[in-house]
Amino acid sequence: MTVHPFMTTGPDGRTLIPGGSVYRPPSEHASLLLQVTVGCSHNRCSYCAMYQGKRFAIRPHAEIEALLDHYAKLAPAPSGRVFLCDGDALIMPQKRLVSVLSAIRERLPWVRRVCSYGDTRSVLRKSIDELKELRALGLGMIYHGVETGDEQSMAAIVKGATRAEAIETAQRLKAAGILHSVIVLLGIGGVGGSARHAEATASLLSEMDPAFVGALTVTPVPGTPLHDAAESGAFELPTKFQMLGELRTIIAGADLTGCRFSSNHASNYLPLRGQLPRDKAGMLRALDQVLAAGDERMLKPEWMRGL
């Protein structure tokens, strides 16, 4: 989830994207960013500071169309992709989202795929037929921050979802033909829940069987409840090698049929990428070598890490 400062003004000088930072997944670095909502409709996750100070709102369609008219005058994005910002654009009512996707198709004919963040709340509000309608209009991938498969940890971080809902979300997206990219957080269970978090996350991923999984490393951010808990001692962050042990448990235990698995986000101490199950043995060997050595010089230094 890379921060991307982004502001655009139209020919009349009006701001087309509200001030501040918007966020997109690292894999959307070459995508055109289209802000259709402001903030996150949930905005209660204990670890997240991305949308602090933003009151959730759906942008008026006239503003979105003005932004698309502006983009239509620019060179096409090399990726052929558009990413819908902010935190959960999929939460928009079906008719509003259909209007946005239709406007993209009309004004930006070069777009091959539209992607967005989404979660259990936004996906499960839509029927499979509604999701298929969005797929037909170009919505090709949803990025879903599951974070953990452990119900206790889900409740502790105020995720607003259950394990069963995460599985149903995966089933609906698969039935609609929309690619599913799942995000999990190493360390989110704390020291006491580390093993439980890793094992439950591996089994949840097996049941969801998404096309993509990205493992990130939790970082307590000042101003968040998780940071306050860490400062008070109520939450103890696992060590670097303990979190790599979680990563090993997740990779070893996840039974995935065709998944691109990566831990190369800026937050991670050991970048890995592979196709599962094909590359599982090689990824586990790499982890075992680092875990056996216990040498922090083999890890990414702190100054190179980011959110």
Long-range contacts (C-beta under 8 A, 24 or more apart in sequence): 1-25, 1-26, 1-50, 1-183, 1-216, 1-265, 1-307, 2-26, 2-29, 2-266, 3-50, 3-307, 4-33, 6-33, 6-35, 8-67, 8-70, 10-66, 10-67, 10-69, 10-70, 11-70, 14-66, 16-63, 16-66, 16-67, 16-70, 17-67, 20-53, 20-54, 22-85, 22-86, 23-50, 23-85, 23-86, 23-87, 24-83, 24-85, 25-83, 25-115, 25-117, 25-143, 25-181, 25-214, 26-265, 26-266, 27-181, 28-81, 28-83, 28-115, 30-77, 30-78, 30-79, 30-81, 31-77, 31-79, 31-81, 31-82, 31-83, 31-115, 32-71, 32-77, 32-79, 32-81, 32-82, 32-83, 32-108, 32-111, 33-82, 33-83, 33-85, 34-64, 34-67, 34-68, 34-71, 34-82, 34-83, 34-84, 34-85, 34-100, 34-104, 35-59, 35-67, 35-84, 35-85, 35-86, 36-64, 36-84, 36-85, 36-89, 36-92, 36-100, 37-84, 37-85, 37-86, 37-87, 37-88, 37-89, 37-91, 37-92, 38-86, 39-86, 39-87, 40-86, 40-87, 40-88, 41-87, 41-88, 41-91, 41-121, 41-122, 42-87, 42-88, 42-119, 42-121, 42-160, 43-87, 44-158, 44-160, 45-145, 45-147, 45-157, 45-158, 45-159, 45-160, 46-156, 46-157, 46-158, 46-224, 46-225, 46-226, 46-229, 47-147, 47-157, 47-185, 47-188, 47-218, 47-220, 47-221, 47-224, 47-225, 47-226, 48-221, 48-224, 49-221, 49-222, 49-223, 49-224, 50-87, 51-86, 51-87, 52-223, 54-86, 56-87, 58-92, 58-96, 61-96, 61-99, 61-100, 61-103, 64-100, 64-103, 65-103, 65-107, 68-103, 68-104, 68-107, 68-108, 69-107, 71-107, 71-108, 72-107, 72-108, 76-108, 76-110, 77-110, 77-111, 80-110, 80-111, 80-112, 80-113, 81-111, 81-112, 81-113, 81-114, 81-115, 82-108, 82-111, 82-113, 82-114, 82-115, 83-114, 83-115, 83-116, 84-114, 84-115, 84-116, 84-117, 86-117, 87-117, 88-116, 88-117, 88-118, 88-119, 88-121, 88-122, 89-116, 89-117, 89-118, 90-116, 90-117, 90-118, 90-119, 90-122, 90-123, 90-126, 90-142, 91-118, 91-121, 91-122, 91-125, 94-126, 94-130, 94-133, 94-134, 97-134, 98-133, 98-134, 98-137, 101-134, 101-137, 101-138, 101-139, 102-137, 104-138, 105-137, 105-138, 111-138, 112-138, 113-138, 113-140, 113-141, 114-138, 114-139, 114-140, 115-139, 115-140, 115-141, 115-142, 115-143, 116-141, 116-142, 116-143, 117-142, 117-143, 117-144, 117-145, 118-142, 118-143, 118-144, 119-144, 119-145, 119-160, 119-161, 119-169, 120-144, 120-160, 120-161, 120-162, 120-165, 120-166, 120-168, 120-169, 121-160, 121-161, 123-169, 123-172, 123-173, 124-165, 124-168, 124-169, 124-172, 126-172, 128-172, 128-175, 128-176, 131-172, 131-173, 131-175, 131-176, 131-178, 132-176, 132-177, 134-176, 134-178, 135-176, 135-177, 135-178, 139-178, 140-178, 140-179, 141-178, 141-179, 141-180, 141-181, 141-212, 142-173, 142-178, 142-179, 142-180, 142-181, 143-181, 143-183, 144-169, 144-180, 144-181, 144-182, 144-183, 144-210, 145-183, 145-185, 146-182, 146-183, 146-184, 146-201, 146-204, 146-208, 147-183, 147-184, 147-185, 147-188, 148-184, 148-185, 148-188, 148-189, 148-197, 148-200, 148-201, 148-204, 149-184, 149-197, 149-200, 149-201, 149-202, 149-203, 149-204, 149-205, 150-189, 150-193, 150-196, 150-197, 150-200, 150-201, 151-200, 152-189, 152-193, 152-196, 153-188, 153-189, 153-193, 153-196, 153-197, 153-200, 156-193, 157-188, 157-226, 158-225, 163-200, 163-204, 166-204, 166-208, 167-204, 167-207, 167-208, 169-208, 170-207, 170-208, 170-209, 170-210, 174-209, 179-211, 179-212, 180-208, 180-210, 180-211, 180-212, 181-210, 181-211, 181-212, 181-213, 181-214, 182-208, 182-210, 182-212, 182-213, 182-214, 183-213, 183-214, 183-215, 183-216, 184-213, 184-214, 184-215, 184-216, 184-250, 185-215, 185-216, 185-217, 185-218, 186-215, 186-216, 186-217, 186-218, 186-238, 186-243, 186-244, 186-246, 186-247, 186-263, 186-268, 187-217, 187-218, 187-237, 187-238, 187-242, 187-243, 187-246, 188-218, 190-235, 190-236, 190-237, 190-238, 191-236, 191-237, 191-238, 191-242, 192-236, 194-238, 194-242, 194-243, 194-245, 194-246, 195-249, 197-246, 198-245, 198-246, 198-247, 198-249, 198-250, 198-253, 199-249, 199-253, 201-246, 201-250, 202-249, 202-250, 202-251, 202-252, 202-253, 202-254, 203-253, 203-254, 205-250, 205-254, 205-256, 205-259, 206-253, 206-254, 206-255, 206-256, 209-255, 209-256, 209-257, 209-259, 210-256, 210-259, 211-258, 211-259, 211-260, 212-259, 212-260, 212-261, 212-262, 213-254, 213-256, 213-259, 213-260, 213-261, 213-262, 214-261, 214-262, 214-263, 214-265, 215-247, 215-250, 215-261, 215-262, 215-263, 215-265, 215-268, 216-263, 216-265, 216-267, 216-268, 217-243, 217-265, 217-267, 217-268, 217-269, 217-305, 218-267, 219-267, 219-305, 219-307, 221-307, 240-269, 240-296, 240-299, 241-291, 241-294, 243-269, 244-269, 244-270, 244-287, 244-290, 244-291, 245-291, 247-272, 247-287, 248-284, 248-287, 248-288, 248-291, 251-276, 251-280, 251-283, 251-284, 251-287, 252-280, 252-284, 266-304, 266-305, 266-306, 266-307, 267-305, 267-306, 267-307, 268-300, 268-305, 269-299, 269-300, 269-305, 270-298, 270-299, 270-300, 271-300
